[in-house]
Amino acid sequence: MAPHAHGLGLCPMRERCSTVAGVAVTRLRVDELMYAWFADRDTPMQIGLLGLFDAQPFQHPDGTIEVARVRGELAARAANVAALRRRVVWTRLGEGRPFWVDDPRFDPLDHIDGTVLPTGAEVADWAANRSARLLDHDRPLWRAEIVTGLPEHRFAVLLVLSHILADGLAAVTLAGTLFDQRPDAAAPTIPTSAALPLPSHARQLRDRARSAVGTLRWPRPTATRRHPTGLSALRQFRAAGRDFAGPEPATSLPRRIGPGRRMGIVHQSLPQLQRTGHELGATVNDLLLAAVTGGLRQLLSARGDNAAGLVLRASVPAAIGRADHQVMNMLVVGLPVGEPDPRRRLASIHRATTQSKTRLRATGGNVIDLPLPTPVVRRVMCWARRVGSRHMTLAVTDVPGPRTPLWLAGARLLSAVPIAPLSTGVSLSVAALSYTDELTVSINADGAITDLDVLTDGVADTFAALHSLACGDTVDRAQRTS
């Protein structure tokens, strides 16, 4: 966890903008700061994106990759992305909330390294483990690694971003800024403007004291400005409490998360998924949840767990709320692992997601919009996180990516793999990312799950079963109308 991440604040919205050392700064919102609160050594809140590229534009005649040139191309692009130049100034007691500033020592090359995939290593497992390596919280919160030693004339770029910097959707957008829209795009020039030096702690204390005096002169917020926000957040807390009623069934999946990771990957045709969803009356996200449910059933059955009647909870981010905040609303979906019929499993999941989305829209607001001092919000959110982790088994997220190809100085991005972080007590995290006409599903797992291939195969088998059901429905309808 980042040092001094507890900086005191008052009203969350009032704290957003302030002045330090005569410079306007942007204080961290609660939806950003909470990921510093949640992180620990073995479960850092960091997002990984693994891109596999055609290496030929960067390949020497002997087959080696020009890693230095790849680094230079990435650095030139990163230098032009404002979010990647910023770092967090972690404040101390009395200095207000931590805030974003341009890093005066920023050099994009310091964040980009090259490495060779170890002999015998799987790139998926390697990437999952590297994504869990802690970022330096006193620098801009990202790093990239260029990975060589891959077969089939390919190299990879692993981009790791702190969840403080971006959620899954924003992370995909940020990654997109490092790549090109066409193969012949020229590298941008590196900007030469220098950032201002970081303010001293003494200066922060003086500015904070002046700000506090000014705050005392402001009129108190009226009920119409604060009360509805607080009520909507409390309504969502109560609704989430109903979703978490009763303990999560005990299974053989681990609850204690260690430092190691394993990762499985499943690729699916996005147009085929859309056709299957249309035939079966479900969304692509429903199909993803149904496939994960089938995979869990296959894994637990192989382990000898009693799956009869088993329902396991999954948290699913829901983009309902403020567009300028990270996605904080969550659906809690019961996955009917004990149901043997894949069509019934899908129908149950579709009903659950539809009802949960309707309820979220009715409650409105955001669960973090509590009109309370920041230290109190921190305690509430950390308590809710601990309770929630004990009452769910996994997290599942689905992020839309670009539908057209991306390039890096003429090297085409062939596939993109998302890597979602694990959280305390939750040993599985599934992420899906669409790119061009492919949906890539990654299953990030604690290293203790040595039979992850059974789960991965089960997810792929369930997708295939759902496609077969949809094809059967199409044939039956054609026969009835012929």
C-alpha positions in Angstrom: 0.0 0.0 0.0 1.2 3.5 -0.8 2.8 5.5 2.0 0.8 8.3 3.5 -2.3 7.3 1.4 -4.5 8.4 4.3 -4.3 12.2 3.8 -7.2 13.9 5.5 -10.0 15.5 3.6 -13.4 17.0 4.2 -16.2 16.9 1.7 -15.2 14.6 -1.2 -16.4 17.0 -4.0 -15.0 20.1 -2.3 -11.6 18.5 -2.0 -11.3 17.8 -5.8 -9.6 21.0 -6.8 -7.2 23.2 -4.8 -4.0 25.1 -5.0 -0.6 24.0 -3.7 2.5 26.3 -4.0 0.5 28.6 -6.2 -0.3 25.8 -8.7 -3.8 24.4 -9.3 -3.7 20.7 -8.5 -6.2 17.9 -8.8 -6.9 16.0 -5.6 -7.6 12.2 -5.9 -11.2 11.3 -5.9 -12.4 8.6 -3.5 -12.9 6.3 -6.5 -9.2 6.6 -7.2 -7.9 6.8 -3.7 -9.8 3.7 -2.5 -7.5 1.4 -4.6 -4.6 2.5 -2.5 -6.7 1.6 0.6 -7.5 -1.8 -0.8 -4.1 -2.9 -2.0 -1.6 -5.0 0.0 1.7 -6.7 -0.9 0.2 -9.9 -2.5 -2.9 -8.2 -4.0 -1.8 -4.9 -5.6 -4.6 -3.2 -7.4 -2.9 -3.2 -10.8 -4.3 -3.9 -14.3 -2.3 -5.7 -17.0 -2.7 -5.6 -20.7 -0.6 -8.0 -22.8 -0.3 -7.2 -26.5 1.1 -9.7 -29.0 2.7 -8.1 -32.1 3.9 -9.1 -35.5 7.7 -8.7 -35.0 8.8 -8.5 -38.7 9.0 -4.6 -38.8 11.4 -4.8 -35.9 13.3 -8.0 -36.8 17.0 -8.3 -37.8 17.9 -10.7 -40.5 19.1 -13.2 -37.8 15.6 -13.1 -36.3 16.4 -11.0 -33.2 14.2 -8.0 -32.2 15.3 -4.4 -32.2 14.2 -3.9 -28.6 15.9 -0.5 -28.3 13.8 0.8 -31.3 10.6 -0.6 -29.8 11.4 1.1 -26.5 12.0 4.4 -28.4 8.7 4.1 -30.3 6.8 3.4 -27.1 8.6 6.2 -25.2 7.8 8.8 -27.8 4.1 8.0 -27.6 4.0 7.8 -23.8 5.7 11.2 -23.5 2.6 12.7 -25.3 0.0 11.1 -23.0 -0.7 13.5 -20.1 -2.0 10.8 -17.8 1.2 8.8 -18.1 3.3 11.8 -17.1 1.5 12.4 -13.9 2.3 11.0 -10.5 0.6 11.2 -7.1 2.0 13.3 -4.3 1.2 11.3 -1.2 0.3 13.8 1.5 0.7 13.6 5.3 -1.6 14.5 8.2 -2.9 18.0 7.8 -2.0 18.4 4.1 -5.2 17.3 2.5 -5.8 14.5 0.1 -3.1 13.2 -2.2 -3.0 15.0 -5.5 -2.0 14.5 -9.1 0.9 16.6 -10.6 3.2 16.3 -13.6 6.4 14.5 -12.5 9.3 16.9 -12.9 11.7 13.9 -13.3 9.6 12.0 -15.8 11.4 10.1 -18.5 9.3 7.6 -20.4 12.3 5.3 -20.9 12.6 4.8 -17.2 9.2 3.0 -17.4 9.9 0.8 -20.3 12.2 -2.3 -20.1 13.0 -5.2 -22.3 13.1 -8.9 -21.2 13.4 -12.3 -22.7 10.8 -14.9 -21.8 12.4 -17.5 -19.6 13.0 -20.8 -21.3 10.0 -23.1 -20.7 7.8 -20.3 -19.3 4.3 -19.7 -20.6 3.8 -16.1 -21.6 0.3 -16.0 -19.9 1.6 -17.2 -16.5 4.7 -14.9 -16.9 2.5 -11.9 -17.6 0.1 -12.5 -14.7 3.0 -12.7 -12.3 4.7 -9.6 -13.7 1.4 -7.7 -13.5 1.3 -8.4 -9.7 4.8 -6.9 -9.2 4.4 -3.6 -7.2 4.7 -0.3 -9.1 6.7 2.5 -7.5 4.1 4.8 -6.0 6.5 7.7 -6.0 6.6 7.8 -9.9 3.9 7.8 -12.5 1.9 4.7 -11.9 2.7 2.5 -14.9 5.4 0.5 -16.6 5.8 -1.5 -19.8 7.9 -4.5 -20.7 8.9 -5.6 -24.2 9.0 -9.4 -24.2 11.1 -11.3 -26.8 11.9 -15.0 -27.1 8.4 -15.8 -28.4 7.7 -18.1 -31.3 6.2 -17.3 -34.7 8.0 -14.0 -35.3 6.2 -12.2 -32.5 7.1 -10.0 -29.6 4.8 -8.9 -26.7 4.3 -5.6 -24.8 3.0 -5.9 -21.2 1.5 -2.7 -19.9 0.8 -2.5 -16.2 -1.3 0.3 -14.8 -2.3 1.1 -11.3 -6.0 0.9 -10.7 -5.6 4.4 -9.0 -4.8 5.7 -12.5 -7.5 3.9 -14.5 -10.2 1.3 -14.4 -10.5 -1.4 -17.0 -12.2 0.7 -19.7 -9.9 3.7 -19.1 -6.9 1.4 -19.1 -7.8 0.1 -22.6 -8.2 3.7 -23.8 -4.8 4.6 -22.3 -3.2 1.6 -23.9 -4.7 2.7 -27.2 -2.9 6.0 -27.1 0.5 4.2 -27.2 -0.4 2.5 -30.5 -1.3 3.8 -34.0 -4.5 3.7 -36.0 -2.6 2.8 -39.2 0.6 1.0 -40.1 2.4 4.0 -41.7 1.8 6.5 -38.8 4.9 8.5 -37.8 6.2 8.6 -34.2 5.2 11.8 -32.4 7.9 14.2 -31.3 8.7 14.2 -27.6 7.5 17.4 -25.8 10.2 19.5 -24.2 8.1 21.5 -21.6 9.3 20.9 -18.1 7.1 20.3 -15.1 7.2 22.4 -12.0 9.1 21.1 -9.0 7.1 19.2 -6.3 5.9 21.4 -3.4 7.6 20.8 0.0 5.5 19.4 2.9 5.9 22.8 4.7 4.4 24.6 1.7 1.6 22.0 1.6 0.7 22.6 5.2 0.6 26.4 4.8 -1.6 26.1 1.7 -3.8 23.6 3.5 -4.3 26.0 6.4 -5.3 28.9 4.1 -7.7 26.6 2.3 -9.3 25.5 5.6 -9.8 29.1 6.6 -11.5 29.8 3.3 -13.7 26.7 3.6 -15.0 27.9 7.0 -16.4 31.0 5.2 -18.3 29.1 2.6 -22.0 28.4 3.1 -22.9 24.9 4.2 -24.3 22.7 1.5 -28.0 22.7 1.3 -30.1 19.6 1.7 -30.9 19.5 -2.0 -27.2 19.4 -2.8 -26.1 16.7 -0.3 -29.0 14.7 0.9 -30.1 13.0 -2.3 -26.5 11.8 -3.0 -26.2 10.3 0.4 -29.5 8.6 0.2 -28.8 7.0 -3.2 -25.5 5.7 -1.9 -27.1 4.3 1.2 -29.8 2.7 -0.9 -27.1 0.9 -2.9 -25.4 -0.2 0.2 -28.7 -1.7 1.5 -29.2 -3.4 -1.9 -25.7 -4.8 -1.9 -26.4 -6.1 1.6 -29.3 -8.1 0.3 -27.1 -9.6 -2.5 -24.6 -10.7 0.2 -27.2 -12.2 2.5 -26.0 -15.6 3.8 -22.5 -17.0 3.7 -20.8 -18.0 0.4 -20.8 -21.8 0.0 -17.4 -23.4 1.0 -15.5 -24.9 -1.9 -12.0 -26.2 -2.5 -10.9 -22.8 -4.0 -8.4 -21.0 -1.8 -9.3 -18.0 0.2 -5.7 -16.9 1.2 -4.0 -15.2 -1.7 -0.3 -15.7 -2.2 2.2 -13.8 -4.4 2.1 -16.3 -7.3 -0.2 -16.3 -10.2 -1.4 -18.6 -13.0 -3.4 -17.5 -16.0 -5.5 -19.3 -18.6 -6.7 -17.7 -21.9 -9.7 -18.5 -24.1 -10.3 -16.9 -27.5 -13.7 -16.5 -29.0 -15.1 -15.1 -32.3 -17.0 -12.0 -31.3 -19.4 -12.1 -34.3 -20.2 -15.8 -33.4 -20.9 -14.8 -29.8 -23.2 -12.0 -30.9 -25.1 -14.4 -33.1 -25.3 -17.0 -30.3 -26.6 -14.3 -27.9 -29.2 -13.2 -30.4 -30.5 -16.8 -30.9 -30.6 -17.5 -27.1 -31.9 -14.1 -26.0 -28.9 -13.1 -24.0 -26.1 -10.6 -24.1 -22.4 -11.4 -24.7 -21.8 -10.6 -21.1 -24.4 -13.2 -20.1 -22.7 -15.7 -22.3 -19.4 -14.9 -20.6 -20.9 -15.5 -17.2 -22.5 -18.7 -18.3 -19.2 -20.0 -19.7 -17.4 -19.1 -16.5 -20.2 -21.0 -14.6 -19.7 -24.0 -16.7 -16.0 -23.9 -16.2 -16.4 -23.7 -12.4 -18.7 -26.7 -12.5 -16.2 -28.7 -14.5 -13.3 -27.7 -12.1 -15.2 -28.4 -8.9 -16.6 -31.7 -10.2 -13.1 -32.8 -11.1 -11.9 -31.9 -7.6 -14.7 -33.9 -6.0 -16.6 -30.9 -4.6 -20.4 -31.5 -4.2 -21.8 -29.2 -6.9 -25.5 -30.1 -6.4 -27.5 -27.0 -5.9 -24.3 -24.9 -5.7 -24.6 -21.1 -6.4 -21.5 -19.0 -6.3 -21.4 -15.2 -6.3 -19.5 -13.2 -8.8 -19.0 -9.4 -8.8 -19.5 -7.7 -12.1 -18.7 -4.0 -12.7 -21.6 -2.0 -14.1 -21.1 1.2 -15.9 -24.1 3.0 -14.4 -23.3 6.3 -12.8 -20.9 9.2 -13.4 -19.0 9.1 -16.7 -16.0 11.0 -15.2 -15.4 8.5 -12.4 -14.1 5.0 -12.4 -16.8 2.3 -12.6 -17.7 1.7 -9.0 -21.2 0.1 -9.2 -21.2 -3.7 -9.0 -23.7 -6.3 -9.9 -23.6 -9.4 -7.6 -24.6 -12.3 -9.8 -25.4 -15.8 -8.5 -23.7 -18.3 -10.8 -25.8 -21.5 -10.8 -22.9 -24.0 -10.8 -25.1 -26.8 -9.6 -27.4 -26.6 -12.6 -26.4 -29.3 -15.2 -28.3 -27.8 -18.2 -26.3 -25.0 -20.0 -29.5 -23.4 -21.4 -31.1 -23.2 -17.9 -27.8 -21.8 -16.5 -27.8 -19.1 -19.1 -31.5 -18.2 -18.5 -30.9 -17.9 -14.8 -27.9 -15.6 -15.3 -29.8 -13.5 -17.8 -32.7 -13.0 -15.3 -30.2 -12.1 -12.6 -28.2 -9.5 -14.6 -31.4 -7.9 -15.9 -32.9 -7.6 -12.5 -29.7 -6.2 -10.9 -29.2 -3.6 -13.7 -32.8 -2.5 -13.2 -32.3 -2.1 -9.5 -29.1 -0.2 -10.0 -30.7 2.3 -12.3 -33.6 2.8 -9.8 -31.3 3.5 -6.9 -29.1 5.8 -8.9 -26.0 7.5 -7.6 -22.7 5.8 -6.7 -21.8 3.8 -3.7 -18.9 6.0 -2.9 -20.9 9.3 -2.9 -21.2 9.3 0.8 -21.3 12.9 2.3 -18.7 12.0 5.0 -15.1 13.0 5.8 -12.6 11.1 3.8 -11.2 9.1 6.8 -14.7 7.9 7.6 -15.4 7.0 3.9 -12.1 5.0 4.0 -13.2 3.0 7.0 -16.7 2.3 5.5 -15.2 1.3 2.1 -12.6 -1.0 3.6 -15.2 -2.6 5.8 -17.5 -3.2 2.8 -14.6 -4.6 0.8 -13.7 -7.1 3.6 -17.3 -8.2 4.0 -17.8 -8.5 0.2 -14.7 -10.5 -0.3 -15.9 -13.1 2.2 -19.2 -13.4 0.4 -18.1 -13.9 -3.2 -15.9 -16.4 -5.1 -14.7 -14.5 -8.1 -14.8 -11.2 -10.1 -15.8 -11.1 -13.8 -15.4 -8.0 -16.0 -16.1 -7.4 -19.7 -14.4 -4.4 -21.5 -15.1 -3.3 -25.0 -11.9 -2.7 -27.0 -11.2 -1.2 -30.5 -12.9 -2.9 -33.4 -10.2 -1.8 -35.9 -6.6 -3.0 -35.9 -3.9 -1.1 -34.0 -0.2 -0.8 -34.9 3.2 0.1 -33.4 5.4 1.7 -36.0 4.2 -0.8 -38.6 4.0 -3.8 -36.3 0.4 -5.0 -36.1 -1.2 -5.8 -32.8 -2.4 -9.3 -33.3 -4.2 -10.0 -30.0 -4.8 -8.2 -26.7 -5.1 -10.0 -23.4 -6.6 -8.2 -20.3 -5.3 -9.1 -16.8 -7.6 -8.2 -13.9 -6.1 -8.0 -10.4 -7.0 -10.4 -7.6 -8.3 -9.0 -4.4 -8.0 -10.2 -0.8 -9.9 -13.4 -0.3 -11.0 -13.7 -4.0 -8.7 -16.1 -5.8 -10.1 -15.9 -9.3 -10.5 -12.8 -11.6 -11.9 -13.2 -15.1 -11.5 -10.4 -17.7 -12.8 -10.3 -21.2 -11.6 -7.8 -23.9 -12.8 -7.4 -27.4 -10.3 -6.5 -30.1 -11.3 -6.4 -33.8 -13.5 -9.5 -34.2 -12.1 -11.5 -31.3 -13.1 -11.7 -27.6 -10.2 -12.7 -25.4 -11.0 -14.1 -21.9 -8.3 -14.3 -19.3 -8.6 -16.2 -16.0 -6.2 -14.8 -13.5 -5.8 -17.2 -10.5 -3.8 -17.6 -7.3 -0.8 -19.8 -7.9 -2.2 -22.4 -5.6 -4.8 -23.3 -8.2 -2.6 -25.8 -10.1 -5.4 -27.3 -12.1 -6.4 -24.0 -13.8 -6.4 -25.7 -17.1 -9.5 -27.7 -16.1 -11.3 -24.4 -15.5 -10.0 -22.9 -18.7 -11.0 -25.9 -20.8 -14.4 -25.9 -19.0 -15.0 -22.2 -20.1 -14.1 -23.1 -23.7 -16.3 -26.2 -23.6 -19.3 -24.2 -22.3 -18.9 -21.6 -25.0 -18.9 -24.4 -27.6 -22.1 -25.9 -26.0 -23.9 -22.6 -26.1 -22.9 -22.1 -29.8 -24.3 -25.6 -30.5 -27.6 -24.7 -28.7 -27.9 -21.6 -30.8 -27.2 -23.5 -34.0 -29.8 -26.1 -33.0 -32.4 -23.4 -32.4 -31.6 -21.9 -35.8 -32.0 -25.3 -37.5 -35.3 -26.0 -35.7 -36.7 -22.6 -36.7 -35.7 -23.2 -40.3 -37.3 -26.6 -40.4 -40.6 -25.3 -38.9 -40.8 -22.5 -41.5 -39.8 -24.7 -44.5 
